[in-house]
Amino acid sequence: MFAYLSHYGEVNQARLANLLEVAPISAGRLLDRMEEGGWIERRLNPDDCRERQVSMTAAESALDQARHVGMKITAEALAGLSRHESEQLIALLQRVRGNLSRIVDR
């Protein structure tokens, strides 16, 4: 979620759920916990009071740490694979994810 907020900046809660490919209620529950922890802030959109805008608080350093851990885990997981094999594996996994997303959307 932090990666999306870092990339897209402040977004509304419904769009964030869509980007994460989860039901809005699931995203809402996760955002509740993140807000309680001080990781994000939600505000009413001044132009549309039905909408809630989501933004990160001081979580940028946590995002940097998570990226570092993610890169380390990725390197360990792909150890022993050639660059071509790694790229092929990632492409195949992305196709599988796409297939699963289409099943969920039905």
MOHULIN-V603839 format. One record per pair of residues at least 6 apart in sequence whose ideal C-beta (glycine too) atoms are under 8 Angstrom apart, sorted by the first residue. I is the first residue (numbers start at 1). J is the second residue. D is the distance in Angstrom with one decimal. If there is no record, write none. Layout:
i->[I | I]
j->[J | J]
d->[D | D]
This chain:
i->[1 | 1 | 1 | 1 | 1 | 1 | 2 | 2 | 2 | 2 | 2 | 2 | 3 | 3 | 4 | 4 | 4 | 4 | 5 | 5 | 5 | 5 | 5 | 5 | 6 | 6 | 6 | 8 | 8 | 9 | 10 | 10 | 10 | 11 | 11 | 11 | 12 | 12 | 12 | 12 | 12 | 13 | 13 | 13 | 13 | 13 | 13 | 13 | 13 | 13 | 14 | 14 | 16 | 16 | 16 | 17 | 17 | 17 | 17 | 17 | 20 | 21 | 21 | 31 | 31 | 31 | 34 | 35 | 35 | 38 | 38 | 39 | 39 | 39 | 39 | 40 | 40 | 40 | 40 | 40 | 41 | 41 | 41 | 41 | 42 | 42 | 42 | 43 | 43 | 43 | 44 | 44 | 44 | 45 | 45 | 45 | 56 | 78 | 78 | 81]
j->[16 | 20 | 30 | 31 | 34 | 40 | 39 | 56 | 59 | 62 | 63 | 66 | 63 | 67 | 11 | 16 | 19 | 20 | 11 | 16 | 40 | 54 | 55 | 56 | 56 | 60 | 63 | 15 | 19 | 55 | 53 | 54 | 55 | 19 | 53 | 54 | 45 | 51 | 52 | 53 | 54 | 24 | 27 | 28 | 31 | 42 | 51 | 52 | 53 | 54 | 24 | 51 | 27 | 31 | 54 | 23 | 24 | 26 | 27 | 28 | 27 | 101 | 104 | 40 | 42 | 54 | 40 | 41 | 42 | 57 | 58 | 56 | 57 | 59 | 62 | 54 | 55 | 56 | 57 | 59 | 54 | 55 | 56 | 57 | 52 | 53 | 54 | 52 | 53 | 55 | 51 | 52 | 53 | 51 | 52 | 53 | 63 | 86 | 89 | 89]
d->[7.2 | 6.5 | 6.8 | 8.0 | 7.1 | 7.9 | 7.6 | 6.4 | 6.0 | 7.0 | 4.4 | 6.7 | 7.0 | 7.9 | 7.5 | 6.4 | 5.1 | 6.7 | 7.0 | 7.5 | 7.1 | 6.7 | 6.7 | 4.8 | 6.8 | 7.2 | 5.7 | 7.9 | 7.2 | 7.3 | 5.2 | 6.8 | 4.2 | 7.5 | 7.1 | 6.0 | 6.6 | 4.8 | 6.5 | 5.7 | 7.1 | 7.0 | 6.5 | 6.7 | 6.6 | 6.9 | 7.4 | 4.7 | 7.7 | 5.6 | 5.8 | 7.4 | 6.0 | 7.8 | 5.6 | 6.8 | 4.4 | 7.3 | 3.6 | 7.7 | 6.1 | 5.8 | 7.3 | 6.3 | 6.5 | 6.4 | 4.6 | 6.9 | 6.0 | 5.9 | 7.7 | 7.0 | 6.3 | 4.6 | 7.1 | 5.7 | 6.7 | 5.8 | 6.3 | 7.1 | 7.5 | 5.4 | 7.8 | 5.4 | 4.7 | 6.8 | 5.4 | 6.9 | 5.2 | 7.7 | 7.2 | 6.2 | 7.5 | 3.9 | 7.0 | 5.3 | 7.5 | 4.8 | 7.5 | 6.8]
